[in-house]
Each structure stands twice: as C-alpha cells, then as structure tokens.
Amino acid sequence: MRTRVLVAAATGALALTALAVPAAQADGGSGDTRITKVVVDGDNKVSIGTGSAKTFSVSVTATDDSGILGADSFDLKGPGYGYESTGKPTCKKVSATTSTCTASVKIDPRTDYLANAMAGTWYVDAWIDAKDGDFVWKSKAGSFKFQRGSALTTNASPEPVKKGKTLTVTGKLSRANWETLKYGAYSGQSVQLQYLKKGAKAYTVLKTVKSNSAGNLSTTVKAGADGYYRYVFAGNSASGAITSVSDFVDVK
C-alpha cells in the first residue's frame, strides 16, 4: 500500500509519495554554499496521534557569500521508508549571505497509513542553491524524532485527605497505535510523579514510577499540604513526551 503525506508551502499543496529507500547518495556541491542548521517542528520532535492531522515545519538554514537563491523540496527519510516531495520551499533572507528555507508537512494518520515501525529517528536531505551558481547537496543534513503520540492521566485519592494520611496516586500511560488508530497500554516505562504545593511556582519530583503491563501507574505519598499532583513521561525516540492534567488535593 502506498503511503501519502502532504506538504504545504506558500505556493500551495505539495504531494509526497512513499518510496523504497535507495542507496545513500554521496554529499556534494560546488563552491562555498553550506547548510548550517536544520529544525523540524521547532524542537526536532514530531509526535503523531490517531485522531487528527499534524502539520509541522521543516526549516533549513544555509549560507553562501553571494546569498541563497532557493532550495529543492526536502526529502524526509525514516526506518525503511522515504518520502520525496515536489515543489520548492519558501526561503527568507536572514542576512546578505544567509537564508532559511521552510516547508510545512501535513500528516494525517487516518489517511496516510502510518506503520508503527516508522517511529524513530528520521533524517532531512536538502539541496540548496546560491545566487552565484554554487550549491550544496547534503543527505542527513539534520535529524528529528518521528514519534507515536502518548496519553497520560493522573488521579489522587482520597479527596479531601487528612494531613499525614496516605494518598494514592494512580494513572495510565498509553501511546498511539498507528495501525489500529487506537491508543494502547504502554508498559515498562519510567514516569515521574510531580507535586506543586499550593502557592508555589515550580513542581518538584516526588518519585519515579514504572507502568505495569496494562500501562497503569500507582504509588503512595504522605499528604502534607494542599497541592497539585501530576505524572510526567519524558518520551523517547519513538514515543512523544506527555504531561498529564494535574489533580488538586485538599489537605485538611
């Protein structure tokens, strides 16, 4: 089955088609054109859930003594998969010698037939042209994490609770299954339990809890003062980071 994602630039929608990943092409170029930075979705992490489309940007910054003329569409390549776009990104001048070229990518798990095996480290291949005819082609010019979306809950009980009594904090960690378009239990993962005392400005880490085979989390703490409890999952190369909604506990 063919996988399809859409790339939108200022000039309109650009189609991408899944390809078998070819043998690596050697980097090359002519003159002094250099790629200096690649940023995907702001932090080089793209997390995709199951129920809605995700649009993210791919930006490549390059420099040449004559200035940057433009860029060919960026290739995104992941584990066993490759996408080749058509059309050109939009380039914005940063200085007389430097420009940042950007395209937006839209992926919808409901129609793009993502496979779970696609999650992990992906790379951006880029071709940049300079105004004096110089150019640079660089495979793996930058990398980003293409992640399955995560979901996380927190519930602290009993509420209210007497000071010094035991408070049980439960939750559940799950992540997107792109093949079934549902979220499933994410077991064996370390998740932080954090606490924010009422009136304080920053959360503190109370302990780290591991999700069980059903993705469930459970631990106990002593109730000291009114405050908020939440679970935080840092994510990994294939799964997105997530912070649960906080649960406020009134301590009597």
C-alpha positions as CSV (number, residue, x, y, z in Angstrom):
1,M,0.0,0.0,0.0
2,R,1.3,3.5,-0.8
3,T,1.7,6.0,2.0
4,R,0.8,9.6,1.2
5,V,1.5,12.8,3.1
6,L,1.0,16.4,2.1
7,V,3.5,19.2,2.2
8,A,2.1,22.7,2.1
9,A,4.2,25.7,1.0
10,A,3.3,29.3,0.4
11,T,2.5,28.4,-3.3
12,G,0.2,25.5,-2.4
13,A,0.0,21.9,-1.5
14,L,2.9,19.6,-2.5
15,A,2.3,15.8,-2.6
16,L,4.8,13.3,-1.2
17,T,4.9,9.7,-2.1
18,A,6.4,6.8,-0.2
19,L,9.5,5.3,-1.9
20,A,11.8,2.4,-1.2
21,V,14.8,3.9,0.4
22,P,17.6,4.0,-2.2
23,A,21.3,3.5,-1.5
24,A,22.7,6.6,0.2
25,Q,23.7,9.4,-2.2
26,A,27.1,10.9,-1.5
27,D,27.0,14.5,-0.2
28,G,28.3,17.0,-2.7
29,G,28.2,20.6,-4.0
30,S,30.1,23.3,-5.7
31,G,31.6,26.5,-4.2
32,D,31.2,27.7,-0.6
33,T,27.5,27.0,0.0
34,R,26.9,25.5,3.4
35,I,24.0,24.2,5.4
36,T,24.3,25.5,8.9
37,K,21.1,24.4,10.7
38,V,18.0,22.1,10.3
39,V,15.0,22.4,12.5
40,V,11.9,20.3,12.4
41,D,8.8,21.4,14.3
42,G,10.7,23.7,16.5
43,D,12.4,21.1,18.6
44,N,13.2,18.3,16.2
45,K,10.4,16.1,17.6
46,V,7.2,15.3,15.7
47,S,4.5,13.4,17.7
48,I,1.6,12.0,15.8
49,G,-1.6,10.7,17.5
50,T,-4.5,8.8,16.0
51,G,-7.4,11.2,15.6
52,S,-6.3,14.3,13.7
53,A,-3.8,15.7,11.3
54,K,-0.5,17.1,12.4
55,T,1.2,20.0,10.5
56,F,4.8,20.7,11.1
57,S,7.6,22.8,9.6
58,V,10.9,21.8,8.1
59,S,13.4,24.6,8.1
60,V,16.9,24.5,6.6
61,T,19.3,27.5,7.1
62,A,22.2,27.9,4.6
63,T,24.8,30.4,3.8
64,D,26.9,31.5,0.7
65,D,29.0,34.6,0.1
66,S,26.6,35.6,-2.8
67,G,23.4,34.8,-0.8
68,I,20.9,32.0,-1.1
69,L,18.7,31.6,-4.3
70,G,16.4,28.8,-3.2
71,A,16.0,25.2,-2.2
72,D,14.7,22.0,-3.7
73,S,12.0,20.2,-1.7
74,F,13.3,18.4,1.3
75,D,13.4,14.6,1.5
76,L,12.4,13.0,4.8
77,K,13.7,9.5,5.4
78,G,13.0,7.1,8.2
79,P,13.4,3.5,9.2
80,G,12.8,1.6,5.9
81,Y,10.7,4.5,4.4
82,G,11.3,7.5,2.3
83,Y,9.3,10.5,1.1
84,E,10.2,12.7,-1.8
85,S,8.3,16.0,-2.3
86,T,7.7,18.1,-5.3
87,G,7.8,21.9,-5.4
88,K,10.1,24.3,-3.6
89,P,10.3,25.6,0.0
90,T,9.9,29.3,0.7
91,C,13.3,31.0,1.6
92,K,13.5,34.0,3.9
93,K,16.6,36.1,4.0
94,V,18.4,36.3,7.4
95,S,21.3,38.4,6.1
96,A,23.0,39.2,2.9
97,T,24.7,35.7,2.9
98,T,22.2,33.6,4.8
99,S,18.6,32.4,4.3
100,T,16.2,30.0,6.0
101,C,14.1,27.9,3.6
102,T,10.9,26.4,5.1
103,A,8.2,24.0,4.0
104,S,5.2,22.7,6.1
105,V,4.4,19.0,6.2
106,K,0.9,17.7,7.0
107,I,0.4,14.1,8.1
108,D,-3.0,12.6,8.9
109,P,-2.8,9.1,10.5
110,R,-6.3,8.4,9.4
111,T,-5.5,8.6,5.7
112,D,-1.7,8.3,5.4
113,Y,-1.5,4.7,6.6
114,L,1.4,5.1,9.0
115,A,3.1,1.9,10.3
116,N,4.3,1.7,13.9
117,A,7.7,0.7,12.6
118,M,8.1,4.1,11.1
119,A,8.6,5.7,14.5
120,G,12.2,6.6,15.5
121,T,15.0,8.7,14.1
122,W,14.3,10.4,10.7
123,Y,16.6,12.5,8.6
124,V,16.2,15.5,6.3
125,D,18.1,15.6,3.0
126,A,18.5,19.0,1.5
127,W,19.6,20.7,-1.8
128,I,20.4,24.5,-1.6
129,D,21.2,26.8,-4.5
130,A,23.2,30.0,-4.1
131,K,22.9,33.1,-6.3
132,D,26.3,32.7,-7.9
133,G,25.6,29.2,-9.1
134,D,27.1,27.4,-6.2
135,F,25.1,24.7,-4.5
136,V,25.2,22.1,-1.8
137,W,23.5,18.7,-1.5
138,K,23.6,17.0,1.9
139,S,22.0,13.8,2.9
140,K,21.1,13.6,6.6
141,A,21.6,17.3,6.9
142,G,19.6,17.1,10.1
143,S,17.7,14.6,12.2
144,F,14.4,14.5,14.1
145,K,12.4,12.1,16.2
146,F,9.2,10.9,14.5
147,Q,7.1,9.7,17.4
148,R,3.9,7.9,18.2
149,G,1.7,10.2,20.4
150,S,1.4,9.5,24.1
151,A,-1.5,9.9,26.6
152,L,-1.3,10.1,30.4
153,T,-3.7,10.5,33.3
154,T,-3.4,11.3,37.0
155,N,-5.9,10.7,39.9
156,A,-5.0,11.3,43.5
157,S,-7.3,9.9,46.2
158,P,-8.9,10.2,48.7
159,E,-10.0,13.8,48.3
160,P,-10.0,15.6,50.7
161,V,-7.4,13.8,52.8
162,K,-6.2,14.4,56.4
163,K,-2.7,15.7,56.8
164,G,-0.2,12.9,57.3
165,K,-2.5,10.3,55.9
166,T,-1.7,8.2,52.8
167,L,-2.6,9.5,49.4
168,T,-2.7,7.1,46.5
169,V,-1.9,8.5,43.1
170,T,-2.9,6.4,40.1
171,G,-2.7,7.0,36.4
172,K,-2.3,5.3,33.0
173,L,0.2,5.7,30.2
174,S,-0.8,4.8,26.7
175,R,0.5,5.5,23.2
176,A,-0.8,5.7,19.7
177,N,-1.0,2.6,17.6
178,W,-1.0,4.0,14.0
179,E,-2.1,0.7,12.5
180,T,-5.3,0.3,14.6
181,L,-5.9,4.1,15.1
182,K,-6.3,3.5,18.8
183,Y,-4.3,4.1,22.0
184,G,-2.9,1.1,23.8
185,A,-1.2,0.4,27.1
186,Y,2.5,1.4,27.2
187,S,4.2,-0.8,29.7
188,G,7.6,-0.8,31.4
189,Q,8.1,3.0,31.1
190,S,9.5,5.3,33.8
191,V,7.2,8.1,34.7
192,Q,7.8,10.9,37.2
193,L,5.3,11.8,39.9
194,Q,5.5,15.6,40.4
195,Y,3.9,17.8,43.1
196,L,3.2,21.5,43.2
197,K,2.4,22.9,46.7
198,K,-0.4,25.5,46.6
199,G,1.1,28.9,46.2
200,A,4.4,27.6,44.9
201,K,5.8,28.3,41.4
202,A,7.5,25.1,40.4
203,Y,6.8,21.4,40.6
204,T,9.1,19.0,42.5
205,V,9.7,15.4,41.6
206,L,8.5,13.1,44.4
207,K,9.4,9.7,42.8
208,T,9.6,7.7,39.6
209,V,7.0,5.0,38.9
210,K,7.0,2.3,36.2
211,S,4.0,1.5,34.2
212,N,2.8,-2.1,34.5
213,S,1.7,-4.5,31.7
214,A,-1.6,-2.6,31.4
215,G,0.1,0.8,31.3
216,N,-1.2,1.6,34.8
217,L,0.7,3.7,37.4
218,S,0.2,3.6,41.1
219,T,2.1,4.8,44.1
220,T,1.5,6.3,47.6
221,V,2.7,9.5,49.3
222,K,2.0,11.2,52.6
223,A,-0.4,14.1,52.4
224,G,1.4,17.3,53.7
225,A,-0.4,20.3,52.3
226,D,-2.8,21.4,49.6
227,G,-1.4,20.9,46.2
228,Y,-1.3,19.5,42.7
229,Y,-0.1,16.1,41.6
230,R,0.7,15.1,38.1
231,Y,2.6,12.3,36.1
232,V,5.2,13.3,33.5
233,F,6.5,11.0,30.8
234,A,9.8,12.2,29.2
235,G,9.2,10.3,26.0
236,N,11.8,8.5,23.9
237,S,13.0,8.3,20.3
238,A,9.8,6.6,19.2
239,S,7.2,7.9,21.7
240,G,6.2,11.5,22.4
241,A,6.6,13.2,25.8
242,I,3.4,13.9,27.7
243,T,2.4,15.6,30.9
244,S,-1.0,14.7,32.5
245,V,-3.6,17.2,33.7
246,S,-2.8,18.0,37.4
247,D,-5.1,16.7,40.1
248,F,-5.6,19.1,43.1
249,V,-5.8,17.6,46.6
250,D,-7.3,19.4,49.5
251,V,-5.5,18.5,52.8
252,K,-7.5,19.0,56.0
